[in-house]
Amino acid sequence: MLSQEQRDAFQRDGYIVIPDFKPAAAIAQLRQRAAEIVNGFDPGASRSIFTTRDQVKTTDDYFLGSDNTIRCFFEEEAFDQHGQLKQDKALSINKIGHALHDLDPVFERFSREPKLAEVARDLGLSQPQVWQSMYIFKQPGIGGEVGWHQDATFFDTTPITVTTFWFALEDATRDNGCLWVQPGGHRGPLRERFVRHGNDITMQKLDPTPWPGQDSAIALEATAGSLVCFHGLLPHYSAPNRSPVSRHAYTLHATDGTSSYSPDNWIQRGADFPVRGFD
């Protein structure tokens, strides 16, 4: 599936962008299904928000219970000072997570296909295991910032193998909060680990290396249908969306089954709900 040039670029830069990976029809089906899930979500059931600021303090039981199910999370700026939604529910949700790929037929079809399995193998995942899926809305005007981080923080393995598959469902631009990355940054250290023991969460500081500055970061603008793949150690972030246009995306996080998956990772699977690959 991938050319040698693409494989070399991934090894060198820590990421690749594959345009036109998903057709418009598949994207439309996924967006429609996401809208149906949000429409069926009762805002009174939870006011849980998603934010990367002080993530240990903002992680609650609702979030931890979403590891192997499907739940909606609000944007940080969705509510007014009285705790009421400032706009329609459909324009207030930050994301849906975290087992869409296993529990929803529409998302499963999107997440599992021979072409994607081939890309994963070309990137070095000989036994892919898909642990997490997220539908991210990046809502117009209130889409939250996702601060600099590494995905290996949340999916620690020995050796580190987690790879992210990020699908642009709408055009992602500098205006509406596209990804920013540090090319080659995956050759640096793992800075933090998000550790779970029961319902206790800690963020372990591992390395003091500072996060990239704007002088070493580049914007990954991507057209709808593009697939962005990046290494679990690659530092990346996305700015707030203050534009009038949303930036929908869908992500999958996979590790290699030949590596040792940490029992301290926040998502675990048992025999009754085994982790699966892309096939």
Residue, then its C-alpha position, 0 to 999 in steps of 0.5 A: m500500500l505505502s511506497q518506500e518513499q512514504r515509509d522512509a518519510f514516516q521513519r524520518d518525520g514521524y508522520i505521513v499524510i495520505p490524501d483521498f484515503k476515504p471516499a466521500a460516501a464513507i465519510a457521509q455515513l460516519r458523520q450521519r451516524a455520529a449525529e444520530i449518537v449525539n441526537g440520542f444523547d441526554p445532556g442531563a445524563s452527564r455534564s462531563i467535558f473533555t479538556t487536556r488542561d490538568q487532565v488528572k483533575t478533570t478526569d471523572d468516573y464518566f470518562l473512565g467508564s467510557d473505556n469500553t463503551i460509547r459516550c459523549f463529552f462536551e466542549e469546555e466552553a459549551f456552558d454559560q455561567h449558569g451551567q446551561l448550554k450556550q448553543d444547540k446540543a449538536l454544536s456543544i459536543n467535543k467528542i464521542g469515545h472510546a469503543l466506537h470501532d467495536l460497538d457500532p456497525v457503521f464505525e466498525r466498517f469505517s475502521r476495518e478494511p484491508k487497505l487500512a490493515e495494509v497501511a498498518r503493516d507497512l508502518g511496522l504493526s505486524q499484529p495491530q491491536v486497536w484500543q481506542s476510537m474517537y469522533i472529534f467535532k472541533q466545534p465552530g467558535i468553541g472547539g477546544e485546544v488540545g495541548w502538546h502531547q504524545d499518544a504513547t502517554f496513554f498507550d504505553t508498551t514495551p517497546i513503544t509501538v502505538t500508532t495513530f490513524w487520524f482521518a480528516l472528515e472535513d477540511a482541516t486548516r489553520d483557521n479551524g484547528c488543524l493538527w500541528v506536529q514537530p517533524g522528527g520529534h518522535r526520536g525524542p523521549l516519552r515525557e509523561r505517562f497517564v497511569r490508572h489504578g482502579n479509579d485513581i489516575t496520575m500523570q507521571k512525569l518522566d522527562p523534562t524535555p520541553w514541548p516544541g515551540q512554534d519555530s519547530a512545529i508545522a501545520l498539517e492541513a489536510t483535505a477531507g478524506s485524508l489519513v494522517c498516520f503518526h508515531g506514538l512519540l510524535p509531539h502534536y497539538s491543535a489550536p482552538n477553533r474560533s472560526p465559523v467552520s467545524r473540523h470533524a475528525y476520527t481517530l484510531h489508536a493501535t499498538d503491536g501485539t508483539s509488544s507488551y501492553s502496560p497493565d497501567n494503561w487506562i484502557q484494558r480489555g478482557a477475554d469477554f471483550p478482546v482487543r482486535g486488529f484492522d481485519 
